[in-house]
Amino acid sequence: MTIPDPTNPSALLSALIRCPSVTPEEGGALAALEAMLRPLGFAVERPVFSEPDTPNVENLFARRGETGPHLVFAGHTDVVPPGAAEDWREGPFSGAIRDGFVWGRGAVDMKGGIACFLAALGRMAAAGELPATGRISLLITGDEEGPAINGTVKLLDWARNRGERFDACIVGEPTNPAALGDMIKIGRRGSLSGHVHVDGVQGHAAYPHLAANPIPLLLALGQSLIDPPLDAGNARFDPSNLEIVSVDTGNPSLNVIPARARLSFNVRFNDEWSGTTLKAEIERRLTAAAGAMPMREGAQAPHWRVEWKAPVSDVFLTTDDALARTLSEAVEAVTGRRPALSTSGGTSDARFIKNHCPVAEFGLVGQTMHKVDERASVADLEQLTEIYRRFVSGWFAARG
């Protein structure tokens, strides 16, 4: 491929968008990234990981430098499906640069962050600013938007088994809600999912004494999950929230009492809980609600059980003040905004990286991610490139 100007984030992003890397397809994105990295002195490897009943996924690890402090940039080149191409103003994989934006799937989530980090390194190389001692690595997966089985977790283990140790990581996910400089993520709430099953006895709706309707018990169990709230939050995290996301009986008939009913739920929990203590609280609530459920005289009692879905994503909070401070100072110097240090939102691959080193997240504005006409502002790409450049220089300078 023709390598774009290594200092131009818009050109780099356009080239990456033109690679249709919908999970789990590599789509040429990692090959393009490798071609961009090698001229900057990076050694690049592209391990492929496998797991039964899941697609193989290609990943990328690149490193520059052999000794000294080790800074990692993490992200993903895989993207969600674009939907109907005709719904897009520009083709979803066109990478068109028009009207002050770079257009296409992945522009914001998160090929844009990758392009800006590359351009920052390109500008530092051109100015002779890359650290003489120290290591810079990129940890890029093709499985973040998918099941996250053959991606970052295995790539981190693969790197550790090869002797790699990381001192800090920045993830280039789109963290800003409205404007560049709004927010740095320094932690994430955990995520726990499950199903509550209630088994009854099917019967005719006109003869309920011959059946055991699972629905009233299911409704009582569901109410116990959401009332009272799990907690009120704290200075570090928003309140935990449990959302019932599905209720189903599989019953198409209006005169049949169903044999079974199920509700599904997801909890985003803060550090008031662990996965273990939260499961115990949910089971306590369900047991209490089932015990308090009044039964119709002569009716059979339905049976309930909870099924936990693996894996549980742990809550975490980054306590490396130097990492957050250096990144905040770079953001404020470029944008004039002092970013909020937040733990809000969903999960990201930072939940895996935190087991290996302190991690913070900062990237583009997320308003168009996963949408038709996803696009990144050229002006924001320029500013994010300069933020990363200042951050990399400041991080290494602080470590001597």
The 8 nearest C-alpha neighbors of each residue, nearest first, counted from 0:
[[1, 2, 31, 34, 30, 3, 14, 35],
 [0, 2, 3, 34, 31, 14, 35, 4],
 [1, 3, 0, 35, 4, 34, 5, 31],
 [4, 2, 11, 5, 10, 1, 14, 7],
 [3, 5, 6, 7, 2, 10, 11, 8],
 [6, 4, 121, 118, 7, 3, 11, 117],
 [5, 7, 118, 121, 122, 4, 8, 119],
 [8, 6, 4, 10, 9, 5, 118, 11],
 [9, 7, 11, 115, 114, 118, 10, 12],
 [10, 8, 12, 11, 7, 13, 377, 101],
 [9, 11, 13, 12, 8, 7, 3, 14],
 [12, 10, 8, 14, 114, 9, 13, 3],
 [11, 13, 15, 9, 114, 14, 10, 111],
 [12, 14, 94, 10, 16, 15, 11, 9],
 [13, 15, 11, 17, 12, 16, 10, 94],
 [14, 16, 12, 17, 13, 18, 28, 11],
 [17, 15, 13, 94, 18, 92, 14, 103],
 [16, 18, 92, 14, 15, 93, 94, 19],
 [17, 19, 26, 28, 27, 16, 15, 20],
 [20, 18, 26, 21, 17, 92, 16, 27],
 [19, 21, 26, 25, 24, 77, 18, 78],
 [20, 22, 78, 77, 24, 79, 80, 19],
 [23, 21, 24, 77, 78, 145, 142, 20],
 [22, 24, 21, 56, 142, 141, 25, 54],
 [25, 23, 20, 22, 26, 21, 77, 141],
 [24, 26, 20, 27, 28, 57, 29, 23],
 [27, 25, 20, 19, 18, 24, 28, 21],
 [26, 28, 30, 18, 25, 29, 31, 20],
 [29, 27, 31, 18, 30, 26, 15, 25],
 [30, 28, 32, 31, 27, 33, 25, 59],
 [29, 31, 33, 27, 32, 28, 34, 25],
 [32, 30, 28, 34, 29, 33, 27, 35],
 [31, 33, 29, 35, 34, 30, 28, 36],
 [32, 34, 30, 36, 35, 31, 29, 37],
 [33, 35, 31, 32, 36, 37, 30, 2],
 [36, 34, 32, 33, 37, 2, 31, 38],
 [37, 35, 33, 39, 34, 41, 38, 32],
 [36, 38, 41, 40, 39, 34, 35, 33],
 [39, 37, 40, 36, 35, 41, 34, 5],
 [40, 38, 37, 36, 41, 121, 124, 35],
 [41, 39, 37, 38, 63, 42, 36, 62],
 [42, 40, 63, 37, 62, 36, 39, 61],
 [41, 43, 61, 62, 63, 37, 40, 44],
 [44, 42, 61, 60, 41, 33, 62, 45],
 [43, 45, 60, 59, 46, 61, 42, 58],
 [44, 46, 59, 58, 60, 57, 47, 43],
 [47, 45, 58, 57, 44, 59, 48, 154],
 [46, 48, 57, 56, 58, 45, 55, 49],
 [49, 47, 149, 56, 55, 46, 57, 50],
 [50, 48, 55, 149, 56, 54, 47, 51],
 [49, 51, 53, 52, 149, 48, 55, 54],
 [52, 50, 53, 49, 54, 55, 149, 148],
 [51, 53, 50, 54, 49, 55, 148, 146],
 [52, 54, 51, 50, 55, 49, 148, 149],
 [55, 53, 56, 23, 49, 52, 50, 51],
 [54, 56, 49, 48, 53, 47, 57, 149],
 [57, 55, 47, 48, 149, 23, 141, 54],
 [56, 58, 47, 46, 141, 45, 25, 48],
 [59, 57, 140, 45, 46, 141, 139, 47],
 [60, 58, 45, 139, 44, 138, 140, 46],
 [59, 61, 138, 44, 137, 43, 45, 139],
 [62, 60, 43, 137, 136, 42, 41, 44],
 [63, 61, 136, 41, 42, 135, 64, 137],
 [62, 64, 41, 135, 134, 40, 136, 42],
 [65, 63, 134, 133, 66, 62, 135, 132],
 [64, 66, 134, 63, 133, 67, 132, 62],
 [67, 65, 133, 64, 134, 132, 68, 69],
 [66, 68, 133, 132, 134, 69, 65, 64],
 [69, 67, 133, 134, 166, 70, 66, 398],
 [68, 70, 134, 165, 166, 135, 133, 67],
 [71, 69, 135, 167, 168, 166, 134, 136],
 [72, 70, 168, 136, 137, 135, 167, 73],
 [71, 73, 137, 169, 168, 170, 138, 136],
 [74, 72, 138, 170, 139, 137, 169, 71],
 [73, 75, 139, 170, 171, 140, 138, 72],
 [76, 74, 140, 139, 77, 141, 143, 109],
 [75, 77, 141, 110, 28, 78, 140, 109],
 [78, 76, 141, 20, 22, 21, 75, 142],
 [79, 77, 21, 105, 22, 20, 144, 76],
 [78, 80, 21, 144, 81, 22, 369, 77],
 [81, 79, 82, 21, 78, 22, 104, 369],
 [82, 80, 91, 104, 79, 83, 371, 84],
 [83, 81, 80, 84, 371, 86, 91, 85],
 [82, 84, 85, 86, 81, 87, 371, 91],
 [83, 85, 86, 87, 90, 82, 91, 81],
 [84, 86, 87, 83, 90, 88, 89, 82],
 [87, 85, 84, 83, 88, 371, 82, 372],
 [88, 86, 89, 372, 85, 84, 90, 371],
 [87, 89, 372, 90, 86, 85, 371, 91],
 [88, 90, 87, 91, 93, 102, 95, 372],
 [89, 91, 93, 92, 87, 84, 88, 103],
 [92, 90, 103, 104, 93, 84, 81, 89],
 [93, 91, 17, 103, 90, 16, 94, 19],
 [92, 94, 90, 95, 17, 91, 103, 89],
 [95, 93, 13, 16, 102, 103, 17, 92],
 [94, 96, 93, 102, 101, 97, 13, 89],
 [97, 95, 101, 100, 102, 94, 99, 98],
 [96, 98, 99, 100, 95, 101, 102, 89],
 [99, 97, 100, 96, 101, 376, 377, 95],
 [98, 100, 377, 97, 376, 96, 101, 378],
 [101, 99, 376, 377, 375, 97, 98, 96],
 [100, 102, 96, 375, 374, 95, 94, 376],
 [103, 101, 374, 94, 95, 100, 373, 96],
 [104, 102, 91, 92, 94, 373, 106, 374],
 [103, 105, 91, 106, 373, 92, 81, 16],
 [104, 106, 108, 110, 107, 109, 78, 103],
 [105, 107, 111, 374, 110, 375, 103, 104],
 [106, 108, 109, 111, 105, 368, 375, 363],
 [109, 107, 105, 368, 106, 110, 173, 172],
 [108, 110, 107, 111, 105, 112, 172, 106],
 [109, 111, 113, 105, 112, 106, 76, 108],
 [110, 112, 106, 114, 109, 107, 113, 12],
 [113, 111, 171, 115, 114, 110, 109, 362],
 [112, 114, 110, 116, 111, 115, 117, 171],
 [115, 113, 111, 117, 12, 8, 11, 112],
 [116, 114, 384, 118, 8, 112, 117, 113],
 [115, 117, 119, 113, 118, 114, 387, 384],
 [118, 116, 114, 120, 115, 119, 121, 113],
 [117, 119, 6, 121, 115, 8, 120, 116],
 [120, 118, 388, 116, 384, 122, 121, 117],
 [119, 121, 123, 117, 118, 122, 124, 116],
 [122, 120, 118, 6, 124, 5, 119, 123],
 [123, 121, 125, 119, 6, 124, 120, 118],
 [122, 124, 128, 120, 126, 129, 121, 125],
 [125, 123, 127, 121, 122, 126, 129, 128],
 [124, 126, 122, 123, 127, 121, 128, 6],
 [127, 125, 123, 124, 128, 122, 129, 121],
 [128, 126, 124, 125, 129, 123, 122, 130],
 [129, 127, 123, 126, 124, 130, 392, 125],
 [128, 130, 123, 124, 127, 131, 120, 392],
 [131, 129, 132, 128, 133, 395, 392, 134],
 [130, 132, 129, 133, 64, 128, 134, 127],
 [133, 131, 130, 67, 66, 134, 64, 68],
 [132, 134, 67, 68, 66, 64, 69, 130],
 [133, 135, 64, 69, 63, 68, 65, 67],
 [136, 134, 70, 63, 62, 71, 69, 64],
 [137, 135, 62, 71, 61, 72, 63, 70],
 [136, 138, 72, 61, 71, 60, 73, 139],
 [137, 139, 73, 60, 59, 72, 74, 136],
 [140, 138, 74, 75, 59, 73, 58, 137],
 [141, 139, 58, 75, 150, 142, 151, 59],
 [140, 142, 77, 58, 76, 75, 57, 56],
 [143, 141, 150, 147, 145, 140, 144, 23],
 [144, 142, 147, 145, 75, 141, 140, 77],
 [143, 145, 142, 78, 79, 22, 77, 146],
 [146, 144, 142, 143, 147, 22, 23, 148],
 [145, 147, 148, 142, 144, 143, 149, 53],
 [148, 146, 142, 143, 145, 150, 149, 151],
 [147, 149, 146, 150, 152, 142, 153, 50],
 [150, 148, 48, 56, 147, 49, 153, 142],
 [151, 149, 142, 140, 147, 148, 152, 153],
 [150, 152, 154, 153, 140, 155, 348, 149],
 [153, 151, 155, 154, 150, 351, 156, 148],
 [152, 154, 156, 155, 151, 150, 157, 149],
 [153, 155, 151, 157, 156, 152, 150, 158],
 [156, 154, 158, 152, 157, 153, 151, 159],
 [155, 157, 153, 159, 158, 154, 160, 152],
 [156, 158, 154, 160, 155, 159, 153, 161],
 [159, 157, 161, 155, 163, 156, 160, 154],
 [160, 158, 163, 156, 162, 161, 157, 155],
 [161, 159, 157, 162, 158, 156, 163, 155],
 [160, 162, 158, 159, 163, 157, 156, 164],
 [161, 163, 159, 160, 164, 158, 157, 156],
 [164, 162, 159, 158, 161, 165, 160, 69],
 [165, 163, 162, 159, 166, 69, 355, 158],
 [164, 166, 69, 167, 356, 70, 163, 71],
 [165, 167, 69, 356, 70, 68, 164, 357],
 [168, 166, 357, 70, 356, 165, 358, 71],
 [169, 167, 71, 358, 72, 70, 357, 359],
 [168, 170, 359, 72, 360, 358, 73, 71],
 [171, 169, 360, 73, 172, 72, 74, 361],
 [170, 172, 362, 112, 361, 74, 360, 169],
 [171, 173, 362, 170, 109, 174, 361, 360],
 [174, 172, 362, 363, 365, 364, 175, 108],
 [175, 173, 361, 362, 172, 182, 363, 183],
 [174, 176, 364, 182, 181, 177, 179, 173],
 [177, 175, 364, 365, 178, 174, 366, 181],
 [176, 178, 175, 364, 181, 179, 366, 365],
 [179, 177, 181, 364, 175, 180, 176, 363],
 [178, 180, 181, 175, 364, 363, 379, 177],
 [179, 181, 338, 336, 330, 182, 178, 334],
 [182, 180, 338, 175, 179, 178, 339, 176],
 [183, 181, 338, 339, 175, 180, 340, 174],
 [182, 184, 340, 361, 360, 341, 339, 338],
 [183, 185, 341, 360, 342, 186, 359, 340],
 [186, 184, 359, 317, 342, 341, 316, 340],
 [187, 185, 316, 342, 315, 184, 317, 341],
 [188, 186, 342, 315, 314, 346, 343, 189],
 [187, 189, 314, 269, 268, 267, 342, 315],
 [188, 190, 314, 313, 312, 268, 267, 269],
 [189, 191, 267, 312, 266, 311, 268, 188],
 [190, 192, 266, 311, 265, 312, 267, 189],
 [193, 191, 265, 308, 264, 266, 307, 190],
 [192, 194, 307, 308, 306, 264, 263, 265],
 [195, 193, 263, 306, 262, 305, 196, 264],
 [194, 196, 305, 262, 261, 304, 306, 263],
 [197, 195, 261, 304, 303, 260, 305, 194],
 [196, 198, 303, 260, 302, 213, 259, 261],
 [199, 197, 259, 302, 301, 213, 303, 258],
 [198, 200, 301, 211, 258, 213, 259, 212],
 [199, 201, 211, 258, 210, 202, 212, 198],
 [202, 200, 258, 257, 256, 210, 199, 211],
 [201, 203, 210, 256, 255, 204, 209, 200],
 [202, 204, 255, 206, 205, 256, 254, 207],
 [203, 205, 254, 255, 256, 206, 207, 202],
 [206, 204, 203, 207, 254, 202, 255, 208],
 [205, 207, 203, 204, 208, 209, 202, 210],
 [208, 206, 210, 209, 204, 205, 203, 202],
 [209, 207, 298, 210, 206, 297, 211, 299],
 [208, 210, 207, 206, 202, 211, 298, 203],
 [211, 209, 202, 200, 207, 208, 201, 212],
 [212, 210, 200, 199, 299, 301, 300, 213],
 [211, 213, 199, 214, 256, 210, 200, 257],
 [214, 212, 199, 197, 216, 301, 259, 215],
 [213, 215, 217, 216, 212, 218, 260, 197],
 [216, 214, 218, 217, 213, 219, 212, 292],
 [215, 217, 219, 218, 214, 213, 220, 292],
 [216, 218, 214, 220, 215, 219, 221, 213],
 [219, 217, 221, 215, 216, 220, 214, 222],
 [220, 218, 216, 222, 221, 217, 223, 215],
 [219, 221, 217, 223, 218, 222, 285, 288],
 [220, 222, 218, 224, 223, 219, 217, 225],
 [221, 223, 219, 224, 220, 225, 226, 218],
 [224, 222, 220, 221, 226, 225, 284, 288],
 [223, 225, 221, 222, 226, 220, 284, 281],
 [224, 226, 222, 223, 228, 227, 241, 221],
 [227, 225, 228, 223, 224, 222, 229, 221],
 [226, 228, 225, 229, 223, 224, 230, 222],
 [229, 227, 226, 230, 225, 240, 231, 239],
 [228, 230, 239, 227, 240, 231, 238, 225],
 [231, 229, 228, 232, 238, 239, 271, 240],
 [230, 232, 238, 233, 229, 239, 228, 237],
 [238, 233, 231, 237, 236, 230, 239, 269],
 [232, 234, 236, 235, 237, 231, 238, 271],
 [233, 235, 236, 232, 237, 238, 231, 342],
 [236, 234, 233, 237, 342, 232, 341, 316],
 [237, 235, 233, 232, 269, 342, 234, 238],
 [236, 238, 232, 239, 233, 343, 269, 235],
 [232, 239, 237, 231, 230, 240, 236, 269],
 [238, 240, 268, 269, 267, 229, 230, 237],
 [239, 241, 267, 266, 238, 242, 268, 229],
 [242, 240, 266, 265, 225, 267, 243, 264],
 [241, 243, 265, 264, 244, 266, 240, 225],
 [244, 242, 264, 263, 245, 265, 241, 262],
 [243, 245, 264, 263, 242, 265, 246, 262],
 [244, 246, 263, 262, 243, 247, 264, 261],
 [247, 245, 262, 261, 263, 248, 244, 260],
 [246, 248, 261, 260, 249, 262, 245, 250],
 [247, 249, 260, 250, 259, 261, 257, 246],
 [250, 248, 247, 251, 260, 257, 259, 258],
 [249, 251, 248, 252, 257, 255, 247, 253],
 [252, 250, 249, 253, 255, 248, 257, 254],
 [251, 253, 254, 250, 255, 256, 257, 249],
 [254, 252, 255, 251, 204, 250, 256, 203],
 [255, 253, 204, 252, 203, 256, 205, 202],
 [254, 256, 203, 204, 252, 253, 202, 257],
 [257, 255, 202, 201, 204, 212, 203, 258],
 [258, 256, 201, 259, 255, 250, 248, 212],
 [257, 259, 201, 200, 199, 198, 256, 213],
 [260, 258, 198, 199, 257, 197, 213, 248],
 [259, 261, 248, 197, 247, 213, 196, 214],
 [262, 260, 196, 247, 195, 246, 197, 248],
 [261, 263, 246, 195, 245, 194, 247, 264],
 [264, 262, 194, 245, 244, 193, 243, 195],
 [265, 263, 243, 244, 242, 193, 192, 194],
 [264, 266, 192, 242, 191, 241, 243, 193],
 [267, 265, 241, 191, 190, 240, 268, 192],
 [268, 266, 190, 189, 240, 239, 188, 241],
 [267, 269, 239, 189, 188, 266, 190, 240],
 [270, 268, 188, 271, 239, 236, 314, 272],
 [269, 271, 272, 314, 273, 268, 315, 236],
 [270, 272, 269, 273, 230, 268, 232, 233],
 [273, 271, 270, 277, 276, 269, 274, 268],
 [272, 274, 276, 275, 277, 270, 313, 271],
 [273, 275, 277, 276, 278, 311, 272, 313],
 [276, 274, 273, 278, 277, 279, 272, 280],
 [277, 275, 279, 273, 278, 274, 272, 280],
 [276, 278, 280, 274, 279, 275, 272, 273],
 [279, 277, 281, 275, 280, 276, 282, 274],
 [278, 280, 276, 282, 277, 281, 283, 275],
 [281, 279, 283, 277, 282, 278, 284, 276],
 [280, 282, 284, 278, 283, 279, 285, 277],
 [281, 283, 285, 279, 284, 280, 286, 278],
 [284, 282, 280, 286, 281, 285, 279, 287],
 [285, 283, 281, 287, 282, 286, 223, 288],
 [284, 286, 282, 288, 287, 283, 220, 289],
 [285, 287, 283, 289, 284, 288, 282, 290],
 [288, 286, 290, 284, 285, 289, 283, 291],
 [289, 287, 285, 291, 290, 286, 220, 284],
 [288, 290, 286, 292, 291, 287, 285, 220],
 [289, 291, 287, 288, 292, 286, 293, 285],
 [292, 290, 288, 289, 287, 293, 286, 219],
 [291, 293, 289, 290, 288, 294, 216, 219],
 [294, 292, 291, 295, 290, 289, 216, 296],
 [295, 293, 296, 292, 298, 300, 297, 299],
 [294, 296, 298, 297, 293, 208, 299, 300],
 [297, 295, 298, 294, 208, 299, 293, 300],
 [296, 298, 295, 208, 299, 294, 209, 300],
 [299, 297, 208, 295, 296, 211, 300, 294],
 [298, 300, 211, 301, 297, 210, 208, 200],
 [299, 301, 211, 298, 302, 294, 199, 212],
 [302, 300, 199, 198, 213, 211, 197, 299],
 [303, 301, 198, 197, 300, 199, 304, 213],
 [302, 304, 197, 196, 198, 301, 305, 195],
 [305, 303, 196, 195, 197, 306, 302, 194],
 [304, 306, 195, 194, 196, 307, 193, 303],
 [305, 307, 194, 193, 195, 308, 304, 196],
 [308, 306, 193, 192, 305, 309, 194, 191],
 [307, 309, 193, 192, 310, 306, 191, 311],
 [310, 308, 311, 307, 192, 191, 193, 312],
 [309, 311, 308, 312, 191, 192, 307, 190],
 [310, 312, 191, 309, 190, 313, 274, 189],
 [313, 311, 190, 189, 310, 191, 314, 350],
 [314, 312, 189, 311, 315, 190, 274, 350],
 [313, 315, 189, 188, 187, 270, 269, 312],
 [314, 316, 186, 187, 313, 188, 317, 350],
 [315, 317, 186, 185, 318, 187, 314, 342],
 [316, 318, 185, 319, 186, 357, 358, 315],
 [317, 319, 320, 316, 357, 185, 323, 322],
 [320, 318, 321, 322, 317, 357, 323, 358],
 [319, 321, 323, 322, 318, 324, 317, 325],
 [320, 322, 324, 319, 323, 325, 394, 397],
 [323, 321, 325, 320, 324, 319, 326, 167],
 [322, 324, 326, 320, 321, 325, 327, 319],
 [325, 323, 327, 321, 326, 322, 320, 328],
 [326, 324, 328, 322, 327, 323, 321, 390],
 [325, 327, 329, 323, 324, 328, 390, 322],
 [328, 326, 324, 330, 329, 325, 323, 331],
 [329, 327, 331, 325, 330, 326, 332, 324],
 [330, 328, 326, 332, 386, 327, 390, 389],
 [329, 331, 327, 328, 333, 332, 386, 180],
 [330, 332, 335, 336, 337, 328, 334, 333],
 [331, 333, 329, 330, 335, 334, 328, 336],
 [332, 334, 330, 331, 335, 386, 329, 382],
 [335, 333, 331, 336, 330, 332, 180, 179],
 [334, 336, 331, 332, 333, 337, 330, 180],
 [337, 335, 331, 334, 180, 338, 181, 330],
 [336, 338, 331, 327, 339, 335, 180, 330],
 [339, 337, 182, 181, 180, 336, 183, 327],
 [338, 340, 182, 341, 183, 181, 337, 184],
 [341, 339, 183, 184, 182, 185, 338, 342],
 [340, 342, 184, 343, 339, 185, 183, 182],
 [343, 341, 186, 187, 184, 236, 185, 188],
 [344, 342, 341, 187, 237, 345, 188, 236],
 [343, 345, 342, 346, 187, 188, 341, 184],
 [346, 344, 347, 343, 187, 188, 267, 190],
 [345, 347, 187, 344, 350, 348, 188, 189],
 [348, 346, 349, 350, 345, 143, 172, 187],
 [347, 349, 350, 351, 352, 151, 143, 346],
 [348, 350, 352, 347, 351, 353, 358, 170],
 [351, 349, 348, 353, 352, 347, 312, 313],
 [352, 350, 349, 348, 353, 354, 152, 151],
 [351, 353, 349, 354, 355, 350, 356, 348],
 [352, 354, 356, 355, 351, 357, 350, 358],
 [353, 355, 352, 351, 356, 350, 357, 349],
 [356, 354, 353, 352, 165, 357, 164, 351],
 [355, 357, 353, 167, 166, 165, 354, 358],
 [358, 356, 167, 353, 317, 319, 168, 166],
 [359, 357, 168, 169, 353, 167, 356, 317],
 [358, 360, 185, 169, 184, 170, 168, 361],
 [361, 359, 170, 184, 169, 183, 171, 172],
 [360, 362, 183, 171, 174, 172, 170, 173],
 [363, 361, 173, 171, 172, 174, 112, 360],
 [362, 364, 173, 175, 365, 107, 179, 174],
 [365, 363, 175, 173, 176, 179, 366, 178],
 [366, 364, 173, 368, 367, 176, 175, 363],
 [365, 367, 368, 364, 176, 177, 175, 373],
 [368, 366, 373, 370, 365, 369, 374, 107],
 [367, 369, 370, 365, 108, 107, 373, 366],
 [370, 368, 367, 79, 373, 371, 104, 108],
 [371, 369, 367, 368, 373, 372, 81, 104],
 [370, 372, 373, 87, 81, 86, 369, 82],
 [373, 371, 87, 374, 370, 88, 103, 102],
 [372, 374, 367, 370, 371, 103, 104, 368],
 [375, 373, 102, 106, 101, 103, 100, 372],
 [376, 374, 101, 100, 106, 107, 377, 102],
 [375, 377, 100, 379, 378, 99, 380, 101],
 [376, 378, 380, 100, 379, 99, 381, 375],
 [377, 379, 381, 376, 380, 382, 99, 100],
 [380, 378, 382, 376, 381, 377, 383, 179],
 [379, 381, 377, 383, 378, 382, 384, 8],
 [382, 380, 378, 384, 379, 383, 377, 385],
 [381, 383, 379, 385, 384, 380, 386, 378],
 [382, 384, 386, 380, 385, 381, 379, 387],
 [385, 383, 115, 119, 381, 387, 382, 386],
 [384, 386, 388, 382, 383, 387, 389, 119],
 [387, 385, 383, 389, 329, 388, 384, 330],
 [386, 388, 390, 384, 385, 389, 391, 119],
 [387, 389, 119, 385, 391, 386, 390, 384],
 [390, 388, 386, 392, 387, 329, 391, 393],
 [389, 391, 387, 393, 388, 392, 329, 326],
 [390, 392, 394, 388, 393, 389, 387, 395],
 [393, 391, 389, 390, 395, 394, 396, 388],
 [392, 394, 396, 390, 391, 395, 389, 397],
 [395, 393, 391, 397, 396, 392, 390, 325],
 [394, 396, 398, 397, 392, 393, 391, 399],
 [395, 397, 393, 399, 398, 394, 392, 391],
 [398, 396, 394, 395, 399, 393, 321, 325],
 [399, 397, 395, 396, 394, 68, 393, 67],
 [398, 396, 397, 395, 394, 68, 132, 67]]
